[in-house]
Amino acid sequence: MSALVLQGVSARRGSRLVLDEVDVTFRAGRLTAVIGPNGAGKSTLLDIAAGLLKPHGGQVQLGGESLTAIGRRALAQRRAYLPQRGAVDWPISVERVVALGLTPALPAFGDLPAAMQPSIDKALADCDLLPLRDRPATQLSGGELARALLARAIVGDPELLIVDEPTAGLDPRHAIDAASRLRARADAGRTVVMAIHDLDLALRFADDIVAVRQGHILGNGPVDEIMTEPLLSSLYDIGVRLVRDPFGVSVRFTD
């Protein structure tokens, strides 16, 4: 599997510099959590990493090859991207939503190809969606839709999986389930990148952390090296305590 490398990446939103010559490598077989306050540039970083937004400077490579050289169709076959606020506007079934993650050539109407069914069934089961497979996606709750979109992202077992706030709107059980599924993808050798605000989940499931503040990388490395009280306090402009107990490490914010 291939690492995703950003070199000297800069990006602007209008006149505002959102990312300033960012260098970061997302390694294969690792789950990397991108953390930072609102407006830090996390979503822009993910958009560029996914090839959805062209940087104003620098380059992005997957397996040593530029994303622009790979081409959109080939990239779509190797990379899946789950945006922060996904939506489904048509009343298609949950099963059909998940199936859309397999291939752009999926027929718009008619039965799903039989060869796709095992992968679809597994993704539905992994995201606790089997009882909802025939329900129109427009009738799902916010949390149910989030699970359906995550299933769509993982159904094709992509080489590179990029997700923006995959646990937002999920109850605790399904948030842990979602993080576990991403963890399993990394353990299977995939390159997995997630932006996340839940620092406890990042501590529990991630291998590496990229800490972003005001368009700069404040820290980049293994969880134990980056998730420290001084760095997190600087990142969020608030006091931070790491609490260790028999169940692991958790983050507490202080005045």
C-alpha positions in Angstrom: 0.0 0.0 0.0 1.0 3.6 -0.6 1.8 6.6 1.6 0.1 9.9 0.9 2.6 12.8 1.0 1.9 16.5 1.0 4.9 18.7 0.3 4.9 22.5 0.7 1.1 22.6 0.4 -0.5 26.0 0.6 -4.1 27.0 0.2 -6.3 30.1 0.2 -9.9 30.7 0.7 -10.4 34.1 -1.0 -7.7 36.3 0.4 -7.2 34.2 3.6 -4.2 31.9 3.7 -5.7 28.6 5.1 -2.7 26.4 4.8 0.9 27.7 4.8 3.5 25.4 3.2 2.4 22.2 5.0 4.6 19.1 4.9 3.0 15.9 6.2 3.1 12.2 5.3 0.2 9.9 5.9 1.7 6.4 6.1 0.1 3.1 4.9 -1.0 0.8 7.6 -1.6 3.7 10.0 -4.6 5.5 11.2 -3.8 9.2 11.4 -6.0 11.6 13.3 -6.0 15.3 12.2 -6.9 17.5 15.2 -7.2 21.2 15.8 -9.7 23.9 16.7 -12.4 25.1 14.3 -11.1 27.1 11.4 -7.6 25.6 11.7 -7.6 24.3 8.2 -8.3 20.6 8.8 -11.1 20.2 6.2 -9.1 22.1 3.6 -6.1 19.8 4.3 -8.3 16.7 3.8 -9.9 18.2 0.6 -6.4 18.7 -0.9 -5.2 15.2 0.3 -8.2 13.7 -1.4 -7.5 15.5 -4.7 -10.8 17.4 -4.5 -9.1 20.8 -4.1 -6.1 22.0 -6.0 -3.5 23.6 -3.7 -2.2 27.1 -4.5 1.3 25.8 -3.9 3.1 22.5 -3.3 2.2 19.0 -4.4 0.4 15.8 -3.3 1.7 12.3 -4.1 0.1 8.9 -3.6 2.7 6.1 -3.8 5.2 8.5 -5.3 2.9 9.6 -8.1 1.2 13.1 -8.3 -2.5 13.0 -7.8 -2.9 15.0 -11.0 -0.9 12.4 -12.9 -3.0 9.6 -11.5 -6.2 11.1 -13.0 -9.7 11.4 -11.6 -11.0 8.0 -12.6 -8.0 6.0 -11.4 -7.9 8.1 -8.2 -11.6 7.4 -7.5 -10.9 3.7 -7.7 -8.0 4.0 -5.1 -9.4 6.6 -2.7 -12.6 7.1 -0.8 -13.6 10.3 0.8 -16.3 11.0 3.4 -17.0 14.7 3.8 -18.0 16.3 7.1 -21.6 17.0 6.1 -22.7 14.4 3.7 -26.2 14.3 2.3 -28.5 12.1 0.2 -31.1 14.1 -1.7 -32.9 11.2 -3.5 -35.1 8.6 -1.8 -32.9 5.7 -2.8 -32.5 2.8 -0.4 -29.7 2.6 2.1 -28.4 -0.5 0.3 -28.2 1.5 -2.9 -26.4 4.4 -1.1 -23.8 1.9 0.2 -23.5 0.3 -3.3 -22.6 3.7 -4.8 -19.2 3.4 -3.1 -18.2 0.4 -5.2 -17.9 1.9 -8.7 -18.9 4.8 -10.8 -20.2 2.3 -13.3 -22.9 1.0 -11.0 -26.2 1.0 -12.9 -28.6 3.8 -12.0 -31.6 1.5 -12.1 -32.4 -2.2 -11.7 -31.0 -4.8 -9.5 -27.5 -4.6 -8.0 -25.0 -6.9 -9.7 -24.8 -10.2 -7.8 -21.0 -10.0 -7.6 -21.3 -6.8 -5.5 -23.7 -8.2 -3.0 -21.2 -9.8 -0.5 -19.2 -6.5 -0.2 -22.5 -4.6 0.3 -23.8 -7.0 2.9 -20.6 -6.8 4.8 -20.5 -3.0 4.8 -24.1 -2.9 5.9 -23.4 -5.3 8.8 -20.2 -3.5 9.8 -22.1 -0.3 10.2 -25.2 -1.9 11.9 -27.4 -1.1 8.9 -28.9 -4.5 7.9 -32.3 -3.7 9.4 -32.3 -0.4 7.4 -31.1 -1.7 4.1 -34.5 -1.1 2.3 -35.4 2.2 4.0 -35.2 5.3 1.8 -32.1 7.2 2.8 -34.1 10.4 3.0 -36.0 8.9 6.0 -32.8 8.3 8.1 -31.9 10.1 11.2 -28.7 12.1 11.2 -26.8 9.4 12.9 -28.2 6.7 10.7 -27.2 8.6 7.6 -23.7 9.1 9.0 -23.4 5.4 9.3 -24.7 4.8 5.8 -22.2 7.2 4.3 -19.4 5.6 6.2 -20.5 2.2 4.9 -20.4 3.7 1.4 -16.9 4.9 2.0 -15.5 1.5 3.2 -17.5 -0.8 0.9 -14.9 -0.9 -1.8 -12.0 -1.4 0.7 -10.1 1.6 -0.8 -6.3 1.9 -0.7 -6.7 5.4 0.8 -9.6 6.3 3.0 -10.1 10.0 4.1 -12.9 10.9 6.5 -13.9 14.2 7.9 -15.5 14.0 11.4 -16.8 10.4 10.9 -18.2 10.2 14.5 -20.1 13.5 14.4 -23.8 13.0 15.3 -23.2 9.4 16.3 -24.2 8.0 19.7 -21.3 6.6 21.8 -21.8 3.0 20.7 -21.8 3.8 17.0 -19.0 6.4 17.4 -16.8 3.7 18.9 -17.9 1.2 16.2 -17.0 3.7 13.4 -13.6 4.4 14.9 -13.1 0.6 15.2 -13.9 0.1 11.5 -11.3 2.7 10.6 -8.8 1.1 12.9 -9.4 -2.2 11.1 -8.8 -0.6 7.7 -5.4 0.6 8.9 -4.6 -2.8 10.4 -5.3 -4.3 7.0 -2.6 -2.1 5.5 -4.7 0.8 4.2 -3.8 4.5 4.5 -6.5 6.0 6.8 -6.8 9.7 7.6 -9.6 11.2 9.8 -10.2 14.7 11.0 -11.8 14.4 14.5 -12.7 16.6 17.4 -13.1 13.7 19.9 -9.7 13.6 21.4 -10.5 10.5 23.5 -11.3 8.5 20.4 -8.1 9.8 18.8 -6.1 8.6 21.8 -7.8 5.3 21.8 -7.7 4.4 18.1 -5.1 6.5 16.2 -1.5 5.6 15.5 -0.4 9.1 14.5 -1.6 12.7 15.1 -1.4 15.7 12.9 -2.1 18.8 15.0 -3.2 21.8 12.9 -3.4 25.4 14.1 -4.0 28.5 11.9 -2.8 26.7 8.8 0.4 25.4 10.3 1.4 21.9 11.6 1.9 22.3 15.3 2.8 18.7 15.8 3.1 15.6 13.6 4.0 12.1 14.9 3.0 9.1 17.0 0.1 9.6 19.4 2.3 9.4 22.6 4.6 12.1 21.2 2.0 14.6 20.1 -0.9 14.1 22.6 0.8 15.9 25.5 -0.6 18.4 27.9 1.7 21.3 26.7 1.0 20.7 23.0 -2.8 20.3 23.4 -2.9 23.4 25.6 -1.1 25.4 22.9 -3.3 23.9 20.2 -6.6 24.8 21.8 -5.7 27.8 23.9 -7.0 26.1 27.1 -5.6 24.2 30.0 -5.4 20.4 29.3 -4.9 17.5 31.6 -4.4 13.9 30.5 -6.1 11.5 33.0 -4.8 8.0 33.2 -6.9 5.2 34.7 -7.2 1.4 34.2 -9.3 2.0 31.1 -6.7 4.2 29.3 -6.0 7.9 28.8 -8.6 10.6 28.4 -8.4 14.4 27.9 -9.8 16.9 30.4 -10.0 20.6 29.6 -9.5 23.1 32.5 -10.0 26.8 32.9 
